[in-house]
Amino acid sequence: MTIGILSDTHGWFHPNLAHYMAGMDLILHAGDVGSMDVLNALEALAPVKAVYGNVDGWDIRAESPEHQEFDVDGLTFLMTHIAGHPGRWQRGMGQVLRKKQPDVFVCGHSHILQIERVATLGNMLFVNPGAAGRQGFHQVKTCVRIHTHEGALRQAEVIHLDEDL
């Protein structure tokens, strides 16, 4: 399976997202969606799982929970918006991760791209896809694609959205 992961669109659907997310088996949006139009545009490309972020209104919160836990291709995923990062978790997230032990943990909020294996949490893959929107301090708009096969993570790719197609 190929899974597209993005976060922090803040209501803006980058013109290159349709190209990079086309053909995905699943798209994950880790919060700060900003507009139902963004979710609708993503859902036109592939099935979407999303969580709400701190800037999202009641329309998005009605459609997307704060946390999502689900299985895909034999792997357990946990996704939320605000979580911190390995070694510096927020709001009790370290305790949650130790209890749940997901194979893949996805979050957003920081606008800082980070993909890292966390040995202290069962070699969990931590993914923060950076930010795909225009708002924020980030210089580069990014998202991530991961490839899985029968319960194994095969590859993670960083996509720089502003690069010419």
C-alpha positions, 0 to 999 in steps of 0.5 A: 500500500502507498499512504500519503501523509500531510498536516497543517494545510491551514485551509489551502490545497497546494496545487501539487497535492493532487499530483502527489496524492493521486493513486494513494491507497489512503491519505492521512491528514494530521490536523490543522486542516483549516477548511472542509474544502481541503478534506473534500479535495483529498477525498476526491483522490483517495480515502482519507483519515484525518484528525482535527488540530488546534485551528480547526473549527467545529465543522472539521471537528464534527468529521474528524476526531482528536485521535485516531487509531487504526490498522492498515496492511497489518500495521497499527497507526496512531494519529493526533495533531499535537504530540511533541516529538521523541524525547519531548512528548506533550500532554501525556503522549509518551505514556499513551505511546508506551501503552498502545505501542503503535507501529506508526505514529503520525502527528503535526502541529510543529511544521517541522518535518521529522521521520524517525524510528523510536527504539524505546517504543518498539522501533515505532516509526514517528512521522511528522510530515511538516506543513503543506500549507502557506501559513507558518514559519516553515520555509519548505512545504512538505508531505510524506509518502510511506509504502507498506507491504503485508505488515512491513514498512518498506519505504518513506519518502519526503515530498517537497511540494514547491518543486516543479513537476 
